């Protein structure tokens, strides 16, 4: 029998003003990355192609984040992402959006079904 979804499983509507402000800042930084990253890649590519001196200090400074990102081993990224999303700063994001979750089964039931292979 599926329980009636009358109450949220997790609710983030009762956050303090500070939590909502921190959530706004965290969500804004996270969202800005999706706008800034493609523009940065485009500017870096154009600069490398059109630079009169491709080995100049300014070009190296512009491409340094891209080079560093390429050199970071891929196995580190999931650990870093997990750590970042579990910080208190990022935990405030649901308070900014006044997020609520409604589940038909509990987390414990999901884990039990997973262990059973279902």
N, C-alpha and C positions, 0 to 999 in steps of 0.2 A: 504494500500500500504506500502510495506517495503522499507525504504530508503536505498539507496546505501551506503555501508560501505566504504566510501572513506577517512574518517578522524577518528582518534581514539577519543573515548569518554573521556578517561583519558590517558594522556601521561606523562611518567616520564623519557624521554630521555635527557632532558635539565638540569640535575642536576649539581650542582657544584662539584668539586673534593672532597670537604669535605663531601658532602652528599653521594657521591659514596663510600668513605672510611668508613664512619659510617655505611652505608648499608652493606658493606662487613663484618664489625665486627659483626653487629647484626645478619646477616644471618649465619655467622660462628658459633656464640654462639648457635643459634637456631638449626643448623644442628648438631653440636657436641653433643648436648643433646641426639639425637637419636643414637649416637654411644656409648657415655659414660654410659647412663642409663642401658642398658642391661649388660654391662661389670660390672658395679658397683653392680647390683643385683646378678650376678653370683659370684663375689668375696665375697660379703657379705654372701650369702648362704653357700658357701664353708667354709668360716671362721667360721661361727656359728656351722657348723657340725664338723669341724676338730679342733676347739679350745680346748686346754687342760684346759683352764680356761675361760668358756663362759661368766662369769661375770666380766672379767678383764676390766680395763679402756680403753684399746685399742679397744676391741671388742665393747664396748658401744659407743665409739667415731665413729667407723665405721658404726654402725647401727643407730645412732641418727638421721641422715637425713631421713632414711626410716621410723623410728618410728614417727617422726614429720609429715612426709607426710601422714601417715595413720591416724593421729589424727586430721588433718585439716578437718573441715566440708566440705562436698561436695558442699554445696550451696555457699561457698566463691569462689570456683575455677572459675566459669563463670565470676564473677565480676572482679576477678584478671586478668583473661585472656583478657577480654575486655579492661581493663585499660592498660595492658601491650602492646597490639597490637595498641593502640591509642597514645602511647608515641611518642615524636618526634624522639627518637632513632630508634624505629621500623618503623616509617614512611619513613625512608631513604632506607629501603630494596628495594622498587621498583626502586629507582634510580640506585642502584648497578646493577640490572638485566636489566636496560633500558626497563622497562615494559610498554606496551601499551594495552589498552582495547578498543575493538570495540563492541558497543551495537546496537541492532536494535531498541530499544526503550529507552527513557530517564528514569532516576531514578524516576522522578515525575509520569510518566505513569505507572511504575511498582507499585508504592505506591497506585495510583488510582485504578488499577486493583485488588490489594490486598484488599483494602477497600470494593470493590464491591464483593469480594468473588470469584474472577476468578483465 
